[in-house]
Amino acid sequence: MQKYVVFLVLLVHSCLSCYEVDSYSDIFIDESRENREIPVEIFYPGNIAEAEQFPVFIFGHGWLMDFSSYSFLTENLVSEGAIVVFPQTETGLFPNHLDFALDLEFLENIIQMENSSSSSNLYSLVMDRTIVAGHSMGGGCSILAASVNNDFWGVINFAAAETNPSAISAAEDVLLPTLVFSAAADNITPAETNQLPIYQNIAATPKYYVNLFQETHLGITSNSEILPIISLFVDFLVSSDNSYLQILNSHLDSLSTENILEYDYENNFSSVQNEFQNCELNLGNYPNPFNPTTTITFTPIQACEKVFLEIFNIRGEMVKTLQPTNILQQQENRVVWHGLDQDNKSVSSGIYYYKLSVDGKPVATQKCMLLK
């Protein structure tokens, strides 16, 4: 009976694969990094019958590869209802992994902003659910990006490679649900020295490690077995409904029995979510973008004795610590940041993160943008 239910769910997914694949090129400018130009290729659903929004994949390419290498994966993701964005940076012989990771991180916010731009092809199409993904070098960089940006909703990578700085070390700071694919016949980035230590170090749950038998480093993104796995994982990310993970586990069990793959799985997502929900509600700031002042708001559900707000720059360096006083339970509390650092000097334009800690425990992180 269990396999029959899984079959019906996967059949529904295939029946929903009805969108045309449209695409366009664009160039975005990251002012916080000396006006760095980030050319992109964007693929999105066409022939939309009614108003609809789609989750976003920011996808990092492998070494000496570009978006055309991932046509199988792109076409299937978009046709099922997703937006896929490929930054076309760091394509040469000597790529800078940190810069590429920061490109992935930067695009998370910029594509979200496209949703409200009436001149954009993505106007009103962008769901507030962005997944950072990648293959090989881009897979390792997806870990670097996720380690500094909790605004992503999840991480999915394929044959992820160790990077400089180390993706294996950065995985300890990844606080997002993660799906790691590896290929048993990968002689370029073997799992033992690349994907497995990344997976083992990831701090968040749920997390999956899926090793495909008889698959290679370059073939992994065009393996048809990955499609239903990704679809169910994304359904979970979009809905936070654990029932999708139960179906996914059943599907993986079936593939494991058929000797197609092996997998590992860890999950305490529900308990983590409940802890977050007991600590805070509606963390946000306005205006955003801002110049030079923004108001950060939060609403504790329970009584809190010690509340801290820490401001970080895009490289993870702490800029300012704010300690609210007279915390009001179950009411909106407001803290003003004047765009100043610990020495009360003005900070430069760019993306910043503010992290809320309650009673000594980190609770949530959000992003803001200072534009002067």
PyMOL commands that set and color helices and strands:
alter all, ss='L'
color gray80, all
select helices_A, chain A and resi 2-15+31-33+67-81+97-114+137-148+167-173+191-193+195-201+220-222+226-239+243-257+269-279
alter helices_A, ss='H'
color red, helices_A
select strands_A, chain A and resi 20-30+36-46+54-60+83-87+126-135+154-158+178-183+207-212+261-266+284-286+294-298+307-313+318-322+333-337+350-358+361-370
alter strands_A, ss='S'
color yellow, strands_A
deselect
rebuild
show_as cartoon
